[in-house]
Amino acid sequence: MADELMSKSCAEFTKLLGAKVSMPGGGAASALVGALGAALCEMAANFTVGNKRYYDVEPEMKSIVERAEKIRVRFLELADEDAKAFPELSAAWRLPKDYPSRKEIFTRATLNVCKAPLEMVKCCCEAIDLLAVVMEKGNVMLISDVGCGVSLCEAAMSSSAMNVYINTGSLKDCPEAREMESQIDSLMAEYLPKIDDISGKVTLIVRRV
């Protein structure tokens, strides 16, 4: 299922997401939302390229198109990676409490399932940085799309962070888990104010205050 997850239609994916099955879940949903945010960044930059009014920033916008595309594709890959990691964790939870090396197996599986959402958070941050540039220099006719992209990236980032925390919280006395949490904490502290700044500026523009 994981290999085909992001090849499904929107109708198929959302139906599967709402079904009584373990995967896809919040991780895949977060990745898809992040991909949508990156796609809006890509689109806004694409509509800047070739416009005579923005000739001076065209090389920068072309670079943003390429970078946003890579982020978009990576999000979709991470959705499948998230789905692939879950069965190992599910199996670890089912091991008897007295099973030899259960703790080691459970720890490894839990850390592994955190890798995809942690990278999703980082991808969101990269997309937000690009969206900030497009807001300042890109085609103003796409400013609401930039704002939507930032909102989607914020949702994907917060959701992905939750998917890390819910798993690392089950690992006591695990330095790797605390390091993952520390990375998330630092990125959230840095990027949530950036999101508020971009959203505030976009709101002023679209409302013509």
N, C-alpha and C positions, 0 to 999 in steps of 0.2 A: 504493500500500500504506500509506503513512504516514497518509493521511487516515482510513483505516479501522482503524488499529492498535488503538486503545483501544476500538473498538466490537466487537472480537472477544470471543468467550466465553473463559473461563479455559482451557478445553481447547484451543481454537484458538490462543490466544496462546502457551501454553507449548509446543505442538507446533511452531509456527513458530520460537519462540525456540531450540528444540533442533535445528532443521534446519540443513543446510549452506547457509545464506544469510547475507549480511552484516548484514542488518537484519531484525528487531529484534536488538539486542545488549544489552550491559551498560547502556547509557544508558536504554533503554526499561524494562529490568528494574528499574533503580534508581528510576525515576520511579513505577513501579507500586508498589513497596515503600513509597516515601514516601507515596503516596496512601493506602495501607492504614494507615499510621501516623497520618496526619491524620484518616482516617475513624474510627479508634478514639477519638481525642480528641473528635471530634464526637459520637460515640455516648455517651461517658462524660458529657459536658456535657448532652446531651439527657436522659439519665436522672437528672440532677440537677434540671433544670427541672421544676417542677410537684410536686416532693417537698416536703412541708411542713417537713421537718427542715432543708431548705436554702433556706428562703424568703429569708433575708437576702442570699444570693449569687445569687439568680435572675437579676437584670439582668446581672450579670457573666457568668453561664453562658450566657445567651441570646446575648450578644455573642461568646463563644467559639464557640458553635455556628456562627454566621454566618462568623466568621473561619476556622475550621477547614474549613468547606465550601469556601470560596474557595481555600484552599491545596490541598485535595484535587482540586478541578477543575483548578487550575493545574498540578499534577503531571501529570495526564493529558494536558493540552495540551503540556507539555514533552516527553512521550514522543514525540508526533508531530513536534514541532519538531526533536528530536534525530534522528529518522529522516530527516526532510527534508534536514537539513544534510549527511548522510553522502555522498550521491552526488557532490557538488561536491568533497569532499576526495578521494574515491576517484579521480575523474577527474584531479585535480591530481597524485596520486601516479604516475599512468600517463604523464604528460607526459615527453618525452625530456629528458635532462639539459641538452641545449643549446637547449632551446626558449626563444625570446625571452620575457622577463618571467615565466619559470617560477617564480622565487623569490617574486615579488609575488603571483602566483596562488595558490601553495601557502600562503603566509603568510595571505592573506585567507581561504582555505578552512579552514585550521587554526584560526584565531581564531574563525571563525564556528561551527565544530563544537563549540567549547568553551563557547559561550554558554548552551546549554540545561543542561548539567550544572552549570555555575557557579550558575545560578539555582536548580537543584535543591538545591544545598547551602544556599542562602539560605532556601529554602522549608522545608527540614528544621529550620533554626534557629528559624524562626517557629513551626513546629509544636511544637518542644521547649519553647519558652517558654510556649505555651498548655497543654501537657501538665503543666508544672510547677505551673501555677495550679490545674488540675483535680485534681491529686494532693493539693494542700494544702487545697482548699476544696470539692471535688466529692463526689459520692456515693461513700462508702467501699466500697460493694458493687461498684463498677466499678474498684477499685484495680488489680486484675491486668490489666485491659484497658489502663489507663494505662501500666503497666509494659511490656506488649507493644507499645504504640504507640511508646514511647520506644526500645525495642530495634529496632523496624522503622525508625524515623527515623535511628537511629545507623547501621544497615546502609546505608540509602539515602544518607546523607551521605558515609560513607567510600567507597562505590562511585562516587558522583558525582565525588568529589574525584579518585579514580584516573583517571576518564575525562577529567578536565581535565589532570592531570599527564602522562599518556601522550602527549597531543597537544602541550602546550606544551613538553615536553622536546625535541621535534624542531625547535623554533624558537630558534636561537642568536642572540644580540644583538638580541632583539626586546623592547622595553620593555613592549608590551601583554601579552605572554606572562608576563613577570615580574610585572606588576601583577596578573594573574589568579591566579598562584601565591601572591602575597602575600595576596590576599584570602582564598584558601582556607586558607592557613596560620593567619591571624589568627582566622578563624571556628572552625577545628578546635581551636585552642589555647583559645578561650573556651568552646566548647560541649562538648567531651569531658568536662571535669570536671563540668559541669552534668548530663550524662547519667549519669555515675557516681554523682552525688549522688542523683538521682531514682531510679535503679535500686536503689541501696542502701536507700533509705527504703522503697520498695515491697516489697523483699525482706523487710525486717524486719516489715512489716505483714502480708504474706501468710503468713509463717511464724510469726507471733504470738510473736516472740522477746521 
